[in-house]
Amino acid sequence: MCSSFRSVFGLPATFTANSIIYNGEDPGITSTDEEAEADLDTQWSGGVAPGATIKYVLSASTPASQGVDLSALYIVEHNLAPVMSESYGACEGSLGTARKLLR
């Protein structure tokens, strides 16, 4: 659990149940491997950026889209954060770069 990780490393207890955003209904645990990966991502995101506000967006997969892709779309469409990790789906290094347009 993220709270145990934060406690062991002396990090503030900033990741709570309110840090999880459901994009639609809670799909529950569909794979223990996916749950473990989500735990690792949230724990280490907070570990390397201890003062950051970590949010985890959870989306159910559909026949047309993977949940991880729907979560990324939700984050972008709702402008939730200036930084997003998607290592859950693929290593960020293989995703290329994006440039912010200045107006």
N, C-alpha and C positions, 0 to 999 in steps of 0.2 A: 504494500500500500504506500501511496505517496506520503502520507502523514508520518509513517514510520521512518522512511528514508530521510525526510526533512529533519526529523528529531535526531536521528543518529548522527547526521552531519552538522547539527547545530544551526539549521536554517529556520527562518521564521515559518510558522504554521500558516502559510498563505493559501495553500491548496486545500479547498474544502469541497463539500458536495455542491456548493454554488459555483464552483469553477468548471463544472461539467455543463455544457450547453447541449440540449437535445434538439436536433434538427428533425422535427417530427416526433413520432412515438419512440420510446425506449425499446430498441430491438432486443435487449437482453444480451446475454453472453452467447454469441453464435459460434465462437471458437476460442478455446483457452489460449491458443497461440496468439491470437489477435489481442486478447485481453492483456497478456504478458507484455506484448510489444507496446501497447498503449501505456501501461504502467511505466515501462522503461523510458519511453519518450517524455512523459510528464515529469518523472523524477529527475532525469538528467537535464532537461530544459531548465528546471528550477535550480539544479545544482550548479550549472555554469553561469546562470544569471539569477543569483539569489534574491535580488530585489525586484525581479520582473513579476508581473501578474501573468500567471500561466492559466490558460483556459483550454479545455479539451472539448472539441465539438464532435458529437457522436451522431452519425447518420446511418440509417439502415440501408443496406444494399437493395437495389431493385433489379429486375431482369435486364434493364438497360445500362445501369451505372453501378460502380462499386461505391460503397459507403464512404470510403476515404476520399474519393473524388467529389462526392456530394458535400462532404464536410469542407473541403478546400473551397468549393464554389460558395458555400454559405459564408465562410470567413471573408472572402473577397467581397461578396455582394453586400455584407453587413458592415464592412470596414472595421472588423473587430480588433485588428492589430497591425502594426507596421512590419512585423516579422512573423513568418509562419514556417513551421517545420512540417515536412511531409515525409520524413524518413520511414514512417509507417508503410507507405506505399512503395517508395524507392529512395535510394540515397540522393540527397539534394544535389550532389555533384553531377549526377547523371541527368538532372532536370533542366540544365541550362541556366541562363540568367534572364532577369527581367530588368527593365529600366523604367524608372518613374518619369512620366511625362511632366515637364514643367510648363505651366501656362502663364 
